[in-house]
Amino acid sequence: MDNAKKVEIFVVSDSIGETAELVAQAAKIQFADAVTGIRKFSFVLDKDQMDDIISLAKETNCLVLYTLVMSEEKLYFKQQTKENNIRAIDLLGPIINTLEKLTGIEPKREAGLNRRLTSHYFDKIEAIEFAVKYDDGKDPRGFKKADVVLIGVSRTSKTPLSLYLANKSLKVANLPLVPEVKPAEELFEIPPRRIIGLTNSPELLNNIRRERLKDMGVTKYSTYADLDRILEELDYADKIFQRLKCPVIDVSQRAIEETASIIMSIISKNNKQ
């Protein structure tokens, strides 16, 4: 390792450069500290920008990874790296050329096509912002605006599920159920079909909460992880579920993805009614 030459990776793209950066990161990790870093150049669209990058590359021991799709600019950059003895790899070229031969279709060669903003993109961003704003019962007014409201005792995956479903463009609010805190009236003013109750096994909740307390550095006794307290909370939650007449999902043996799939199925079925 002492004799290793230090190398920097340049990532050059006519878009954001995420593809090349991921490849660079995957390669870098194989060489520990020998690769000193990754320098990214995004939205490189003209020859002046390319000349500046070439000048920088000549001053350091580097490898250039590029994802350029516009023909003239790509050809220019390729020629410049070759003439200046700069090691460079065209990441997309071989793939695009091979697909062109296989399909018989001329590639569009437009920069940033995979980053074009669509209505779906904006819907997802709005849903994520919604989930953050109305997480943990922060503002009960969000219940009436939500596609679904998740309710349950602490550590029943309400927040992770909210964010996962938000990535599916669903607006999700959630509310923790605590015996000492009366649920907001807004919860009882929305249709039960838009509410999902989440429950968990007492034993699993006990283990999860104990680990949570350890992570928080709490070593002394806490009712939060007390089994009798957990049973009391679950009983209280069951009464709320019954009062609302909402669907209930036991998350104890399910991954987030599986629970989310069940929720989406319930929402889809309800929307058809």
TAHU-V226810 format. One record per residue. N is the residue number from 0. PHI is phi in radians with two decimals (none if undefined). Layout:
BEGIN
N | PHI
N | PHI
END
This chain:
BEGIN
0 | none
1 | -1.14
2 | -1.60
3 | -1.21
4 | -1.43
5 | -1.38
6 | -2.28
7 | -1.97
8 | -1.83
9 | -1.72
10 | -1.92
11 | -2.15
12 | -2.53
13 | -1.58
14 | -2.22
15 | -1.25
16 | 1.68
17 | -1.10
18 | -1.07
19 | -1.14
20 | -1.14
21 | -1.10
22 | -1.11
23 | -1.07
24 | -1.10
25 | -1.12
26 | -1.30
27 | -1.00
28 | -1.11
29 | -1.38
30 | -2.10
31 | 0.82
32 | -1.45
33 | -1.16
34 | -1.64
35 | -1.30
36 | 2.99
37 | -2.14
38 | -1.93
39 | -1.81
40 | -2.09
41 | -1.71
42 | 0.92
43 | -1.47
44 | -2.11
45 | -2.39
46 | -1.21
47 | -1.10
48 | -1.08
49 | -1.13
50 | -1.07
51 | -1.12
52 | -1.17
53 | -1.04
54 | -1.06
55 | -1.16
56 | -1.14
57 | -1.19
58 | -1.56
59 | -2.43
60 | -1.46
61 | -2.43
62 | -2.05
63 | -1.82
64 | -1.89
65 | -2.29
66 | -2.20
67 | -1.98
68 | -1.98
69 | -1.36
70 | -0.96
71 | -1.10
72 | -1.16
73 | -1.10
74 | -1.10
75 | -1.08
76 | -1.12
77 | -1.08
78 | -1.13
79 | -1.16
80 | -1.16
81 | -1.20
82 | -1.14
83 | -1.75
84 | 0.96
85 | -1.75
86 | -1.24
87 | -2.46
88 | -2.20
89 | -1.51
90 | -1.30
91 | -1.63
92 | -0.89
93 | -1.04
94 | -1.19
95 | -1.11
96 | -1.11
97 | -1.18
98 | -1.13
99 | -1.09
100 | -1.21
101 | -1.24
102 | -1.64
103 | 1.29
104 | -1.95
105 | -1.27
106 | -1.14
107 | -1.19
108 | 0.92
109 | -1.95
110 | -1.24
111 | 1.26
112 | -1.06
113 | -1.33
114 | -1.94
115 | -1.03
116 | -1.38
117 | -2.06
118 | -1.07
119 | -1.11
120 | -1.07
121 | -1.13
122 | -1.08
123 | -1.17
124 | -1.08
125 | -1.10
126 | -1.17
127 | -1.14
128 | -1.07
129 | -1.09
130 | -1.07
131 | -1.20
132 | -1.15
133 | -1.91
134 | -1.34
135 | 1.05
136 | 1.19
137 | -1.01
138 | -2.49
139 | -1.03
140 | -1.08
141 | -1.22
142 | -1.01
143 | -1.29
144 | -1.66
145 | -1.37
146 | -1.26
147 | -2.69
148 | -2.07
149 | -1.70
150 | -2.28
151 | 2.94
152 | -1.27
153 | -1.06
154 | 1.26
155 | -1.96
156 | 1.23
157 | -1.11
158 | -1.19
159 | -1.00
160 | -1.16
161 | -1.04
162 | -1.27
163 | -1.11
164 | -1.19
165 | -1.08
166 | -1.21
167 | -1.74
168 | 1.25
169 | -1.70
170 | -1.49
171 | -2.18
172 | -1.98
173 | -2.47
174 | -2.43
175 | -1.34
176 | -1.74
177 | -2.25
178 | -0.90
179 | -1.43
180 | -2.06
181 | -1.23
182 | -1.04
183 | -1.05
184 | -1.06
185 | -1.00
186 | -1.11
187 | -1.63
188 | -1.82
189 | -1.96
190 | -1.06
191 | -0.99
192 | -1.18
193 | -1.70
194 | -2.07
195 | -2.14
196 | -1.53
197 | -2.06
198 | -2.33
199 | -2.62
200 | -1.30
201 | -1.00
202 | -1.12
203 | -1.17
204 | -1.07
205 | -1.04
206 | -1.16
207 | -1.08
208 | -1.21
209 | -1.09
210 | -1.12
211 | -1.09
212 | -1.11
213 | -1.07
214 | -1.06
215 | -1.47
216 | 1.40
217 | -1.59
218 | -1.84
219 | -1.43
220 | -1.03
221 | -2.47
222 | -1.15
223 | -0.96
224 | -1.84
225 | -1.29
226 | -1.08
227 | -1.10
228 | -1.14
229 | -1.10
230 | -1.09
231 | -1.12
232 | -1.14
233 | -1.13
234 | -1.12
235 | -1.09
236 | -1.09
237 | -1.03
238 | -1.15
239 | -1.16
240 | -1.04
241 | -1.15
242 | -1.12
243 | -1.41
244 | 1.03
245 | -1.75
246 | -1.10
247 | -2.22
248 | -2.10
249 | -1.52
250 | -1.60
251 | -1.05
252 | -2.02
253 | -2.19
254 | -1.32
255 | -0.96
256 | -1.08
257 | -1.20
258 | -1.09
259 | -1.07
260 | -1.10
261 | -1.13
262 | -1.08
263 | -1.11
264 | -1.16
265 | -1.12
266 | -1.10
267 | -1.08
268 | -1.14
269 | -1.16
270 | -1.19
271 | -1.45
272 | -1.40
END
